[in-house]
Amino acid sequence: MLRYSLRRLLGAIPTLLVLIALAFFMMRAAPGGPFDQERSLPADIEANLRAAYHLDEPLYMQFGRYLGGVIRGDFGPSFQYRDFTVTELIATGFPVSMRLGGSAILLALIIGVTAGSIAALRQNRLTDHAVMTVSMTGISIPNFVMAPILILVFAIYFRWLPAGGWGGGQLRNMVLPVIALALPQIAYISRLTRGSMIEVLRSNFIRTAKAQGLSTQTIVLKHALKPALLPVVSYLGPATAAVITGSVVIEQIFGVPGIGRFFVQGALNRDYTLVMGVVVFYGMLIIAFNFLVDLAYAWLDPKVKYS
């Protein structure tokens, strides 16, 4: 296991290098610059700013400087948030996004696996059709449409919950954004669980368990659930990273001070280092979560062995 883990981590280094290079040169190729404003700066002031941020150097020197900073865990200074570095901004927004996205993924996992398992046990019945209909609805309606509907119903009409704001992470402030983030994931997870569970329930070892007189609950929980979760776990790797760092629209709608909000502001303000830092950090999360998914395979499926 240790040798496999080291091999995977070393294999991730070229991927990260390619990601950093793409993020760097694509941002430099974008039109405009970090100091472009409605009112142009005097030429000498703009030249001093470019020199202060090393933007007057050749691209290969800028890339080498940036790559060296990333290796040290330094994503450089923010061009717009003058008193903060990109690392400080990410450290400020990531705990909020982590709490919001982690809660959404946990809610989606619990409801999605439960609903998918029930649908598989009642295949082609009313319950199955109802679960799949709701799942397709959740997939078809994007969360930027669902979020205003949730605000309209629960915050404006019934006044049960606040329409926005973080409130220090209070539960009542988290309910609506977590639900808005979790709904599409519930739909995907329930469909994946249903298809995988149906396949597992038709396996020979499940027939043997039924022949031994085991109850349906015992068969599902002790024998069928773990192998049926393999496709779900594969999906959870990139989905978790996407929900945690990619909840851009939801954070904007609900006024949540997470990492996605910084990404939007950085893109609008042409804050090169902030956008690149979020992109590279997002890539690191995807690699880390996919690595954890591979390790989880050995626990879910005894046939999977890492040597």
CYANA upper distance limits for C-alpha pairs under 8 A (distance plus 0.5 A):
  1 MET  CA      5 SER  CA      6.60
  1 MET  CA    306 TYR  CA      5.90
  1 MET  CA    307 SER  CA      6.06
  2 LEU  CA      6 LEU  CA      6.71
  3 ARG  CA      7 ARG  CA      6.65
  3 ARG  CA    307 SER  CA      7.53
  4 TYR  CA      8 ARG  CA      6.68
  4 TYR  CA    306 TYR  CA      6.90
  4 TYR  CA    307 SER  CA      6.93
  5 SER  CA      9 LEU  CA      6.69
  6 LEU  CA     10 LEU  CA      6.60
  7 ARG  CA     11 GLY  CA      6.53
  8 ARG  CA     12 ALA  CA      6.80
  8 ARG  CA    291 PHE  CA      7.92
  9 LEU  CA     13 ILE  CA      7.53
 11 GLY  CA     15 THR  CA      8.00
 12 ALA  CA     16 LEU  CA      6.78
 12 ALA  CA    287 ILE  CA      7.61
 13 ILE  CA     17 LEU  CA      6.75
 14 PRO  CA     18 VAL  CA      6.72
 15 THR  CA     19 LEU  CA      6.67
 16 LEU  CA     20 ILE  CA      6.54
 16 LEU  CA    280 VAL  CA      8.14
 16 LEU  CA    283 GLY  CA      7.78
 16 LEU  CA    284 MET  CA      7.87
 17 LEU  CA     21 ALA  CA      6.64
 18 VAL  CA     22 LEU  CA      6.60
 19 LEU  CA     23 ALA  CA      6.58
 19 LEU  CA    280 VAL  CA      7.29
 19 LEU  CA    283 GLY  CA      7.88
 20 ILE  CA     24 PHE  CA      6.54
 20 ILE  CA     67 LEU  CA      8.09
 20 ILE  CA    276 MET  CA      8.25
 20 ILE  CA    280 VAL  CA      6.70
 21 ALA  CA     25 PHE  CA      6.64
 21 ALA  CA     63 PHE  CA      8.22
 22 LEU  CA     26 MET  CA      6.32
 23 ALA  CA     27 MET  CA      6.59
 23 ALA  CA    276 MET  CA      6.21
 23 ALA  CA    279 VAL  CA      7.61
 23 ALA  CA    280 VAL  CA      8.05
 24 PHE  CA     28 ARG  CA      6.85
 24 PHE  CA     63 PHE  CA      7.60
 24 PHE  CA    276 MET  CA      7.06
 25 PHE  CA     29 ALA  CA      6.57
 26 MET  CA     30 ALA  CA      6.86
 27 MET  CA    272 TYR  CA      6.79
 27 MET  CA    276 MET  CA      8.04
 28 ARG  CA    272 TYR  CA      8.26
 32 GLY  CA     36 ASP  CA      6.90
 32 GLY  CA    270 ARG  CA      7.87
 33 GLY  CA    270 ARG  CA      6.46
 34 PRO  CA     79 PHE  CA      6.96
 34 PRO  CA     80 GLN  CA      8.18
 34 PRO  CA    269 ASN  CA      7.09
 34 PRO  CA    270 ARG  CA      5.31
 34 PRO  CA    271 ASP  CA      6.00
 34 PRO  CA    272 TYR  CA      7.41
 35 PHE  CA     41 LEU  CA      8.40
 35 PHE  CA     46 GLU  CA      7.81
 36 ASP  CA     40 SER  CA      7.20
 37 GLN  CA     41 LEU  CA      8.26
 41 LEU  CA     45 ILE  CA      7.03
 41 LEU  CA     46 GLU  CA      6.49
 42 PRO  CA     46 GLU  CA      6.73
 43 ALA  CA     47 ALA  CA      6.56
 44 ASP  CA     48 ASN  CA      6.69
 45 ILE  CA     49 LEU  CA      6.74
 46 GLU  CA     50 ARG  CA      6.65
 47 ALA  CA     51 ALA  CA      6.65
 47 ALA  CA     56 ASP  CA      8.48
 48 ASN  CA     52 ALA  CA      6.57
 49 LEU  CA     53 TYR  CA      6.84
 50 ARG  CA     54 HIS  CA      6.42
 50 ARG  CA     55 LEU  CA      5.29
 50 ARG  CA     56 ASP  CA      6.18
 51 ALA  CA     55 LEU  CA      6.47
 51 ALA  CA     56 ASP  CA      6.05
 51 ALA  CA     57 GLU  CA      8.45
 54 HIS  CA     62 GLN  CA      7.45
 55 LEU  CA     62 GLN  CA      7.68
 57 GLU  CA     61 MET  CA      6.84
 57 GLU  CA     62 GLN  CA      6.84
 58 PRO  CA     62 GLN  CA      6.91
 59 LEU  CA     63 PHE  CA      6.53
 60 TYR  CA     64 GLY  CA      6.64
 61 MET  CA     65 ARG  CA      6.62
 62 GLN  CA     66 TYR  CA      6.59
 63 PHE  CA     67 LEU  CA      6.46
 64 GLY  CA     68 GLY  CA      6.62
 65 ARG  CA     69 GLY  CA      6.86
 66 TYR  CA     70 VAL  CA      6.77
 66 TYR  CA     75 PHE  CA      7.66
 66 TYR  CA     76 GLY  CA      7.70
 67 LEU  CA     71 ILE  CA      6.81
 68 GLY  CA     72 ARG  CA      7.04
 69 GLY  CA     73 GLY  CA      6.74
 69 GLY  CA     74 ASP  CA      5.20
 69 GLY  CA     75 PHE  CA      6.50
 69 GLY  CA     76 GLY  CA      7.32
 70 VAL  CA     74 ASP  CA      5.57
 70 VAL  CA     75 PHE  CA      5.92
 73 GLY  CA     87 THR  CA      8.09
 74 ASP  CA     86 VAL  CA      8.21
 74 ASP  CA     87 THR  CA      6.62
 75 PHE  CA     85 THR  CA      7.89
 75 PHE  CA     86 VAL  CA      6.09
 75 PHE  CA     87 THR  CA      6.24
 75 PHE  CA    273 THR  CA      7.19
 75 PHE  CA    274 LEU  CA      8.29
 75 PHE  CA    277 GLY  CA      6.11
 76 GLY  CA     85 THR  CA      6.47
 76 GLY  CA     86 VAL  CA      6.40
 76 GLY  CA     87 THR  CA      7.84
 76 GLY  CA    273 THR  CA      6.76
 77 PRO  CA     82 ARG  CA      8.04
 77 PRO  CA     84 PHE  CA      7.12
 77 PRO  CA     85 THR  CA      4.66
 77 PRO  CA     86 VAL  CA      6.13
 77 PRO  CA    273 THR  CA      7.32
 77 PRO  CA    274 LEU  CA      8.49
 78 SER  CA     82 ARG  CA      6.60
 78 SER  CA     84 PHE  CA      6.79
 78 SER  CA     85 THR  CA      5.73
 78 SER  CA     86 VAL  CA      5.89
 78 SER  CA    271 ASP  CA      7.10
 78 SER  CA    272 TYR  CA      8.35
 78 SER  CA    273 THR  CA      6.44
 78 SER  CA    274 LEU  CA      6.32
 79 PHE  CA    271 ASP  CA      5.94
 79 PHE  CA    272 TYR  CA      7.87
 79 PHE  CA    273 THR  CA      7.73
 79 PHE  CA    274 LEU  CA      8.36
 80 GLN  CA    266 GLY  CA      8.31
 80 GLN  CA    269 ASN  CA      7.63
 80 GLN  CA    271 ASP  CA      6.76
 81 TYR  CA     85 THR  CA      8.22
 84 PHE  CA     88 GLU  CA      6.65
 84 PHE  CA     89 LEU  CA      7.19
 85 THR  CA     89 LEU  CA      6.93
 86 VAL  CA     90 ILE  CA      6.64
 86 VAL  CA    273 THR  CA      7.31
 86 VAL  CA    274 LEU  CA      5.94
 86 VAL  CA    277 GLY  CA      7.05
 87 THR  CA     91 ALA  CA      6.56
 87 THR  CA    277 GLY  CA      8.15
 88 GLU  CA     92 THR  CA      6.60
 89 LEU  CA     93 GLY  CA      6.70
 89 LEU  CA    259 ILE  CA      8.31
 89 LEU  CA    262 PHE  CA      8.16
 90 ILE  CA     94 PHE  CA      6.08
 90 ILE  CA    259 ILE  CA      6.62
 90 ILE  CA    278 VAL  CA      7.77
 91 ALA  CA     95 PRO  CA      7.57
 92 THR  CA     96 VAL  CA      8.23
 92 THR  CA    258 GLY  CA      8.19
 92 THR  CA    259 ILE  CA      8.33
 93 GLY  CA     97 SER  CA      6.86
 93 GLY  CA    257 PRO  CA      6.62
 93 GLY  CA    258 GLY  CA      4.61
 93 GLY  CA    259 ILE  CA      4.87
 93 GLY  CA    260 GLY  CA      8.44
 93 GLY  CA    262 PHE  CA      8.16
 94 PHE  CA     98 MET  CA      6.24
 94 PHE  CA    245 THR  CA      8.11
 94 PHE  CA    258 GLY  CA      6.55
 94 PHE  CA    259 ILE  CA      5.87
 95 PRO  CA     99 ARG  CA      6.57
 95 PRO  CA    258 GLY  CA      8.12
 96 VAL  CA    100 LEU  CA      6.66
 96 VAL  CA    169 GLY  CA      8.28
 96 VAL  CA    256 VAL  CA      8.31
 96 VAL  CA    257 PRO  CA      7.38
 96 VAL  CA    258 GLY  CA      5.72
 96 VAL  CA    259 ILE  CA      8.18
 97 SER  CA    101 GLY  CA      6.19
 97 SER  CA    102 GLY  CA      8.45
 97 SER  CA    244 ILE  CA      5.81
 97 SER  CA    245 THR  CA      6.90
 97 SER  CA    247 SER  CA      8.18
 97 SER  CA    258 GLY  CA      5.40
 97 SER  CA    259 ILE  CA      6.66
 97 SER  CA    260 GLY  CA      8.15
 98 MET  CA    102 GLY  CA      6.02
 98 MET  CA    244 ILE  CA      5.87
 98 MET  CA    245 THR  CA      8.25
 99 ARG  CA    103 SER  CA      6.51
100 LEU  CA    104 ALA  CA      6.83
100 LEU  CA    174 MET  CA      7.57
100 LEU  CA    177 PRO  CA      8.06
100 LEU  CA    178 VAL  CA      6.62
100 LEU  CA    244 ILE  CA      7.60
101 GLY  CA    105 ILE  CA      6.64
101 GLY  CA    178 VAL  CA      7.68
101 GLY  CA    181 LEU  CA      7.88
101 GLY  CA    240 THR  CA      7.76
101 GLY  CA    243 VAL  CA      5.76
101 GLY  CA    244 ILE  CA      4.80
101 GLY  CA    245 THR  CA      8.30
101 GLY  CA    247 SER  CA      8.09
102 GLY  CA    106 LEU  CA      6.61
102 GLY  CA    240 THR  CA      7.90
102 GLY  CA    243 VAL  CA      8.46
102 GLY  CA    244 ILE  CA      7.20
103 SER  CA    107 LEU  CA      6.60
103 SER  CA    178 VAL  CA      7.05
104 ALA  CA    108 ALA  CA      6.53
104 ALA  CA    178 VAL  CA      5.44
104 ALA  CA    179 ILE  CA      7.19
104 ALA  CA    181 LEU  CA      6.39
104 ALA  CA    182 ALA  CA      5.15
104 ALA  CA    243 VAL  CA      8.38
105 ILE  CA    109 LEU  CA      6.46
105 ILE  CA    182 ALA  CA      6.78
105 ILE  CA    185 GLN  CA      7.74
105 ILE  CA    240 THR  CA      7.01
105 ILE  CA    243 VAL  CA      8.09
106 LEU  CA    110 ILE  CA      6.75
107 LEU  CA    111 ILE  CA      6.67
107 LEU  CA    182 ALA  CA      7.11
107 LEU  CA    186 ILE  CA      8.42
108 ALA  CA    112 GLY  CA      5.94
108 ALA  CA    182 ALA  CA      5.77
108 ALA  CA    183 LEU  CA      7.53
108 ALA  CA    185 GLN  CA      6.16
108 ALA  CA    186 ILE  CA      4.95
108 ALA  CA    189 ILE  CA      7.77
109 LEU  CA    113 VAL  CA      6.27
109 LEU  CA    185 GLN  CA      8.46
109 LEU  CA    186 ILE  CA      7.31
109 LEU  CA    189 ILE  CA      7.33
110 ILE  CA    114 THR  CA      6.68
111 ILE  CA    115 ALA  CA      6.46
111 ILE  CA    186 ILE  CA      6.96
111 ILE  CA    190 SER  CA      8.26
112 GLY  CA    116 GLY  CA      6.40
112 GLY  CA    185 GLN  CA      8.24
112 GLY  CA    186 ILE  CA      5.12
112 GLY  CA    187 ALA  CA      7.17
112 GLY  CA    188 TYR  CA      8.17
112 GLY  CA    189 ILE  CA      5.50
112 GLY  CA    190 SER  CA      4.66
112 GLY  CA    191 ARG  CA      8.43
112 GLY  CA    193 THR  CA      7.98
113 VAL  CA    117 SER  CA      6.47
113 VAL  CA    189 ILE  CA      6.92
113 VAL  CA    190 SER  CA      6.08
113 VAL  CA    193 THR  CA      6.33
114 THR  CA    118 ILE  CA      6.74
114 THR  CA    190 SER  CA      8.04
115 ALA  CA    119 ALA  CA      6.64
115 ALA  CA    131 VAL  CA      7.17
115 ALA  CA    190 SER  CA      6.29
116 GLY  CA    120 ALA  CA      6.67
116 GLY  CA    131 VAL  CA      7.99
116 GLY  CA    189 ILE  CA      7.92
116 GLY  CA    190 SER  CA      4.63
116 GLY  CA    191 ARG  CA      6.56
116 GLY  CA    192 LEU  CA      7.87
116 GLY  CA    193 THR  CA      5.40
116 GLY  CA    194 ARG  CA      4.79
116 GLY  CA    197 MET  CA      8.36
117 SER  CA    121 LEU  CA      6.76
117 SER  CA    190 SER  CA      8.21
117 SER  CA    193 THR  CA      6.80
117 SER  CA    194 ARG  CA      6.18
117 SER  CA    197 MET  CA      6.96
118 ILE  CA    122 ARG  CA      6.76
118 ILE  CA    127 THR  CA      8.22
118 ILE  CA    128 ASP  CA      7.92
118 ILE  CA    194 ARG  CA      8.42
119 ALA  CA    123 GLN  CA      6.29
119 ALA  CA    127 THR  CA      6.63
119 ALA  CA    128 ASP  CA      4.68
119 ALA  CA    129 HIS  CA      8.26
119 ALA  CA    131 VAL  CA      6.94
119 ALA  CA    132 MET  CA      8.39
119 ALA  CA    194 ARG  CA      6.63
120 ALA  CA    128 ASP  CA      7.44
120 ALA  CA    194 ARG  CA      5.43
120 ALA  CA    195 GLY  CA      7.73
120 ALA  CA    197 MET  CA      6.57
120 ALA  CA    198 ILE  CA      5.93
121 LEU  CA    198 ILE  CA      8.11
122 ARG  CA    126 LEU  CA      8.46
122 ARG  CA    127 THR  CA      7.01
122 ARG  CA    128 ASP  CA      6.32
123 GLN  CA    127 THR  CA      8.48
123 GLN  CA    128 ASP  CA      6.01
124 ASN  CA    128 ASP  CA      6.25
124 ASN  CA    129 HIS  CA      7.09
125 ARG  CA    129 HIS  CA      6.84
126 LEU  CA    130 ALA  CA      6.56
127 THR  CA    131 VAL  CA      6.68
128 ASP  CA    132 MET  CA      6.73
129 HIS  CA    133 THR  CA      6.48
130 ALA  CA    134 VAL  CA      6.72
131 VAL  CA    135 SER  CA      6.60
131 VAL  CA    190 SER  CA      8.47
132 MET  CA    136 MET  CA      6.61
132 MET  CA    191 ARG  CA      7.51
133 THR  CA    137 THR  CA      6.73
134 VAL  CA    138 GLY  CA      6.68
134 VAL  CA    187 ALA  CA      7.84
135 SER  CA    139 ILE  CA      6.73
135 SER  CA    184 PRO  CA      8.46
135 SER  CA    186 ILE  CA      7.83
135 SER  CA    187 ALA  CA      4.60
135 SER  CA    188 TYR  CA      7.52
135 SER  CA    190 SER  CA      7.55
135 SER  CA    191 ARG  CA      7.51
136 MET  CA    140 SER  CA      6.49
136 MET  CA    187 ALA  CA      7.25
137 THR  CA    141 ILE  CA      6.60
137 THR  CA    187 ALA  CA      8.47
138 GLY  CA    142 PRO  CA      8.06
138 GLY  CA    183 LEU  CA      6.46
138 GLY  CA    184 PRO  CA      5.61
138 GLY  CA    186 ILE  CA      8.20
138 GLY  CA    187 ALA  CA      5.98
139 ILE  CA    184 PRO  CA      5.81
139 ILE  CA    187 ALA  CA      6.51
139 ILE  CA    188 TYR  CA      7.59
141 ILE  CA    145 VAL  CA      7.11
141 ILE  CA    146 MET  CA      7.27
142 PRO  CA    146 MET  CA      6.92
142 PRO  CA    184 PRO  CA      7.90
143 ASN  CA    147 ALA  CA      6.24
143 ASN  CA    180 ALA  CA      6.20
143 ASN  CA    181 LEU  CA      7.05
143 ASN  CA    183 LEU  CA      8.13
143 ASN  CA    184 PRO  CA      7.71
143 ASN  CA    250 ILE  CA      7.93
144 PHE  CA    148 PRO  CA      7.58
144 PHE  CA    249 VAL  CA      6.82
144 PHE  CA    250 ILE  CA      7.22
145 VAL  CA    149 ILE  CA      7.25
146 MET  CA    150 LEU  CA      6.70
146 MET  CA    180 ALA  CA      6.83
147 ALA  CA    151 ILE  CA      6.79
147 ALA  CA    176 LEU  CA      8.01
147 ALA  CA    177 PRO  CA      7.74
147 ALA  CA    180 ALA  CA      5.96
147 ALA  CA    250 ILE  CA      7.64
147 ALA  CA    253 ILE  CA      7.99
148 PRO  CA    152 LEU  CA      6.48
148 PRO  CA    253 ILE  CA      8.33
149 ILE  CA    153 VAL  CA      6.66
150 LEU  CA    154 PHE  CA      6.30
150 LEU  CA    155 ALA  CA      7.92
150 LEU  CA    176 LEU  CA      7.24
150 LEU  CA    180 ALA  CA      8.19
151 ILE  CA    155 ALA  CA      5.42
151 ILE  CA    156 ILE  CA      6.96
151 ILE  CA    163 ALA  CA      6.00
151 ILE  CA    176 LEU  CA      7.88
152 LEU  CA    156 ILE  CA      5.52
152 LEU  CA    157 TYR  CA      6.75
153 VAL  CA    157 TYR  CA      5.63
153 VAL  CA    158 PHE  CA      6.84
154 PHE  CA    158 PHE  CA      5.69
154 PHE  CA    159 ARG  CA      6.27
154 PHE  CA    160 TRP  CA      6.14
154 PHE  CA    161 LEU  CA      6.52
155 ALA  CA    159 ARG  CA      4.87
155 ALA  CA    160 TRP  CA      6.30
155 ALA  CA    161 LEU  CA      5.51
155 ALA  CA    162 PRO  CA      6.02
155 ALA  CA    163 ALA  CA      5.66
156 ILE  CA    163 ALA  CA      7.98
161 LEU  CA    172 ARG  CA      6.57
161 LEU  CA    173 ASN  CA      7.59
161 LEU  CA    175 VAL  CA      8.39
161 LEU  CA    176 LEU  CA      8.23
162 PRO  CA    172 ARG  CA      7.58
162 PRO  CA    173 ASN  CA      6.65
163 ALA  CA    254 PHE  CA      7.29
164 GLY  CA    173 ASN  CA      7.38
164 GLY  CA    253 ILE  CA      7.94
164 GLY  CA    254 PHE  CA      4.73
164 GLY  CA    255 GLY  CA      6.15
164 GLY  CA    256 VAL  CA      8.05
165 GLY  CA    173 ASN  CA      7.12
165 GLY  CA    254 PHE  CA      6.40
165 GLY  CA    255 GLY  CA      5.49
165 GLY  CA    256 VAL  CA      6.35
166 TRP  CA    170 GLN  CA      7.65
166 TRP  CA    173 ASN  CA      6.22
166 TRP  CA    174 MET  CA      7.72
166 TRP  CA    254 PHE  CA      8.44
166 TRP  CA    255 GLY  CA      7.45
166 TRP  CA    256 VAL  CA      5.90
166 TRP  CA    257 PRO  CA      7.79
167 GLY  CA    173 ASN  CA      6.85
169 GLY  CA    173 ASN  CA      7.11
169 GLY  CA    174 MET  CA      7.11
170 GLN  CA    174 MET  CA      6.98
171 LEU  CA    175 VAL  CA      6.81
173 ASN  CA    177 PRO  CA      8.36
174 MET  CA    178 VAL  CA      6.36
175 VAL  CA    179 ILE  CA      6.63
176 LEU  CA    180 ALA  CA      6.60
177 PRO  CA    181 LEU  CA      6.60
177 PRO  CA    250 ILE  CA      6.91
177 PRO  CA    251 GLU  CA      8.19
177 PRO  CA    254 PHE  CA      7.26
178 VAL  CA    182 ALA  CA      6.45
179 ILE  CA    183 LEU  CA      6.51
180 ALA  CA    184 PRO  CA      8.48
180 ALA  CA    250 ILE  CA      7.93
181 LEU  CA    185 GLN  CA      7.96
181 LEU  CA    243 VAL  CA      7.72
181 LEU  CA    247 SER  CA      7.86
181 LEU  CA    250 ILE  CA      7.72
182 ALA  CA    186 ILE  CA      6.48
183 LEU  CA    187 ALA  CA      6.94
184 PRO  CA    188 TYR  CA      6.94
185 GLN  CA    189 ILE  CA      6.48
186 ILE  CA    190 SER  CA      6.44
187 ALA  CA    191 ARG  CA      6.86
188 TYR  CA    192 LEU  CA      6.71
189 ILE  CA    193 THR  CA      6.44
189 ILE  CA    232 VAL  CA      6.74
190 SER  CA    194 ARG  CA      6.54
191 ARG  CA    195 GLY  CA      6.80
192 LEU  CA    196 SER  CA      6.64
192 LEU  CA    231 PRO  CA      7.16
192 LEU  CA    232 VAL  CA      6.68
193 THR  CA    197 MET  CA      6.26
193 THR  CA    228 ALA  CA      7.04
193 THR  CA    229 LEU  CA      7.14
193 THR  CA    231 PRO  CA      8.12
193 THR  CA    232 VAL  CA      7.05
194 ARG  CA    198 ILE  CA      6.63
195 GLY  CA    199 GLU  CA      6.97
196 SER  CA    200 VAL  CA      6.73
196 SER  CA    228 ALA  CA      5.54
196 SER  CA    229 LEU  CA      7.89
196 SER  CA    231 PRO  CA      7.64
197 MET  CA    201 LEU  CA      6.50
197 MET  CA    224 ALA  CA      7.50
197 MET  CA    225 LEU  CA      7.76
197 MET  CA    228 ALA  CA      5.55
198 ILE  CA    202 ARG  CA      7.07
199 GLU  CA    203 SER  CA      7.37
200 VAL  CA    206 ILE  CA      7.96
200 VAL  CA    224 ALA  CA      6.65
200 VAL  CA    227 PRO  CA      7.68
200 VAL  CA    228 ALA  CA      6.73
201 LEU  CA    206 ILE  CA      6.35
201 LEU  CA    207 ARG  CA      8.31
201 LEU  CA    224 ALA  CA      7.15
202 ARG  CA    206 ILE  CA      7.30
202 ARG  CA    207 ARG  CA      7.73
203 SER  CA    207 ARG  CA      7.10
204 ASN  CA    208 THR  CA      6.78
205 PHE  CA    209 ALA  CA      6.74
206 ILE  CA    210 LYS  CA      6.71
206 ILE  CA    219 ILE  CA      7.64
206 ILE  CA    223 HIS  CA      7.81
206 ILE  CA    224 ALA  CA      7.80
207 ARG  CA    211 ALA  CA      6.63
208 THR  CA    212 GLN  CA      6.84
209 ALA  CA    213 GLY  CA      7.32
209 ALA  CA    214 LEU  CA      6.49
209 ALA  CA    219 ILE  CA      7.26
210 LYS  CA    214 LEU  CA      6.10
210 LYS  CA    215 SER  CA      8.02
210 LYS  CA    219 ILE  CA      8.06
214 LEU  CA    218 THR  CA      6.86
214 LEU  CA    219 ILE  CA      6.96
215 SER  CA    219 ILE  CA      6.74
216 THR  CA    220 VAL  CA      6.62
217 GLN  CA    221 LEU  CA      6.53
218 THR  CA    222 LYS  CA      6.09
218 THR  CA    223 HIS  CA      7.90
219 ILE  CA    223 HIS  CA      5.69
219 ILE  CA    224 ALA  CA      6.68
220 VAL  CA    224 ALA  CA      5.20
220 VAL  CA    225 LEU  CA      6.02
221 LEU  CA    225 LEU  CA      5.94
221 LEU  CA    226 LYS  CA      8.39
222 LYS  CA    226 LYS  CA      8.16
223 HIS  CA    227 PRO  CA      8.30
224 ALA  CA    228 ALA  CA      6.57
225 LEU  CA    229 LEU  CA      6.67
226 LYS  CA    230 LEU  CA      7.67
226 LYS  CA    300 LEU  CA      5.67
226 LYS  CA    301 ASP  CA      7.64
227 PRO  CA    300 LEU  CA      6.49
227 PRO  CA    301 ASP  CA      6.46
228 ALA  CA    232 VAL  CA      8.33
229 LEU  CA    233 VAL  CA      6.54
229 LEU  CA    300 LEU  CA      8.06
230 LEU  CA    234 SER  CA      6.81
230 LEU  CA    297 TYR  CA      7.41
230 LEU  CA    300 LEU  CA      7.49
230 LEU  CA    301 ASP  CA      8.41
231 PRO  CA    235 TYR  CA      6.79
232 VAL  CA    236 LEU  CA      6.61
233 VAL  CA    237 GLY  CA      7.18
233 VAL  CA    293 VAL  CA      6.69
233 VAL  CA    296 ALA  CA      8.31
234 SER  CA    290 ASN  CA      8.19
234 SER  CA    293 VAL  CA      6.80
235 TYR  CA    239 ALA  CA      6.60
236 LEU  CA    240 THR  CA      6.04
236 LEU  CA    293 VAL  CA      8.31
237 GLY  CA    241 ALA  CA      7.27
237 GLY  CA    286 ILE  CA      7.26
237 GLY  CA    289 PHE  CA      5.31
237 GLY  CA    290 ASN  CA      5.40
237 GLY  CA    292 LEU  CA      8.15
237 GLY  CA    293 VAL  CA      6.53
238 PRO  CA    242 ALA  CA      6.55
238 PRO  CA    286 ILE  CA      5.97
238 PRO  CA    289 PHE  CA      7.31
238 PRO  CA    290 ASN  CA      7.28
239 ALA  CA    243 VAL  CA      6.54
240 THR  CA    244 ILE  CA      6.57
240 THR  CA    289 PHE  CA      8.09
241 ALA  CA    245 THR  CA      6.57
241 ALA  CA    246 GLY  CA      7.99
241 ALA  CA    282 TYR  CA      7.39
241 ALA  CA    285 LEU  CA      6.27
241 ALA  CA    286 ILE  CA      6.04
241 ALA  CA    289 PHE  CA      7.57
242 ALA  CA    246 GLY  CA      5.27
242 ALA  CA    247 SER  CA      7.81
242 ALA  CA    282 TYR  CA      8.34
242 ALA  CA    286 ILE  CA      8.45
243 VAL  CA    247 SER  CA      5.99
245 THR  CA    259 ILE  CA      6.74
245 THR  CA    260 GLY  CA      6.40
245 THR  CA    282 TYR  CA      6.93
246 GLY  CA    260 GLY  CA      6.42
247 SER  CA    251 GLU  CA      6.57
247 SER  CA    260 GLY  CA      6.33
248 VAL  CA    252 GLN  CA      6.78
248 VAL  CA    259 ILE  CA      8.40
248 VAL  CA    260 GLY  CA      4.75
248 VAL  CA    261 ARG  CA      6.34
248 VAL  CA    263 PHE  CA      8.09
248 VAL  CA    264 VAL  CA      7.54
249 VAL  CA    253 ILE  CA      6.62
249 VAL  CA    260 GLY  CA      8.31
250 ILE  CA    254 PHE  CA      6.58
250 ILE  CA    256 VAL  CA      8.40
251 GLU  CA    255 GLY  CA      6.02
251 GLU  CA    256 VAL  CA      5.10
251 GLU  CA    257 PRO  CA      7.38
251 GLU  CA    258 GLY  CA      7.07
251 GLU  CA    260 GLY  CA      7.11
251 GLU  CA    261 ARG  CA      6.62
252 GLN  CA    256 VAL  CA      7.08
252 GLN  CA    261 ARG  CA      6.62
256 VAL  CA    261 ARG  CA      8.03
257 PRO  CA    261 ARG  CA      6.81
257 PRO  CA    262 PHE  CA      8.42
258 GLY  CA    262 PHE  CA      7.50
259 ILE  CA    263 PHE  CA      6.89
259 ILE  CA    278 VAL  CA      8.11
260 GLY  CA    264 VAL  CA      6.91
261 ARG  CA    265 GLN  CA      6.83
262 PHE  CA    266 GLY  CA      6.41
262 PHE  CA    274 LEU  CA      8.15
263 PHE  CA    267 ALA  CA      6.66
263 PHE  CA    274 LEU  CA      7.43
263 PHE  CA    275 VAL  CA      6.19
263 PHE  CA    278 VAL  CA      7.07
264 VAL  CA    268 LEU  CA      6.76
265 GLN  CA    269 ASN  CA      6.50
266 GLY  CA    270 ARG  CA      6.30
266 GLY  CA    271 ASP  CA      5.14
266 GLY  CA    272 TYR  CA      7.74
266 GLY  CA    274 LEU  CA      6.27
266 GLY  CA    275 VAL  CA      6.12
267 ALA  CA    271 ASP  CA      6.76
267 ALA  CA    272 TYR  CA      8.29
267 ALA  CA    275 VAL  CA      6.75
271 ASP  CA    275 VAL  CA      6.83
272 TYR  CA    276 MET  CA      6.62
273 THR  CA    277 GLY  CA      6.31
274 LEU  CA    278 VAL  CA      6.75
275 VAL  CA    279 VAL  CA      6.72
276 MET  CA    280 VAL  CA      6.57
277 GLY  CA    281 PHE  CA      6.48
278 VAL  CA    282 TYR  CA      6.46
279 VAL  CA    283 GLY  CA      6.76
280 VAL  CA    284 MET  CA      6.77
281 PHE  CA    285 LEU  CA      6.83
282 TYR  CA    286 ILE  CA      6.86
283 GLY  CA    287 ILE  CA      6.82
284 MET  CA    288 ALA  CA      6.62
285 LEU  CA    289 PHE  CA      6.51
286 ILE  CA    290 ASN  CA      6.53
287 ILE  CA    291 PHE  CA      6.64
288 ALA  CA    292 LEU  CA      6.87
289 PHE  CA    293 VAL  CA      6.66
290 ASN  CA    294 ASP  CA      6.83
291 PHE  CA    295 LEU  CA      6.99
292 LEU  CA    296 ALA  CA      6.67
293 VAL  CA    297 TYR  CA      6.99
294 ASP  CA    298 ALA  CA      7.97
295 LEU  CA    299 TRP  CA      7.92
296 ALA  CA    300 LEU  CA      6.80
297 TYR  CA    301 ASP  CA      6.27
297 TYR  CA    304 VAL  CA      7.06
298 ALA  CA    302 PRO  CA      6.52
298 ALA  CA    303 LYS  CA      8.01
298 ALA  CA    304 VAL  CA      5.57
298 ALA  CA    305 LYS  CA      6.49
298 ALA  CA    306 TYR  CA      8.00
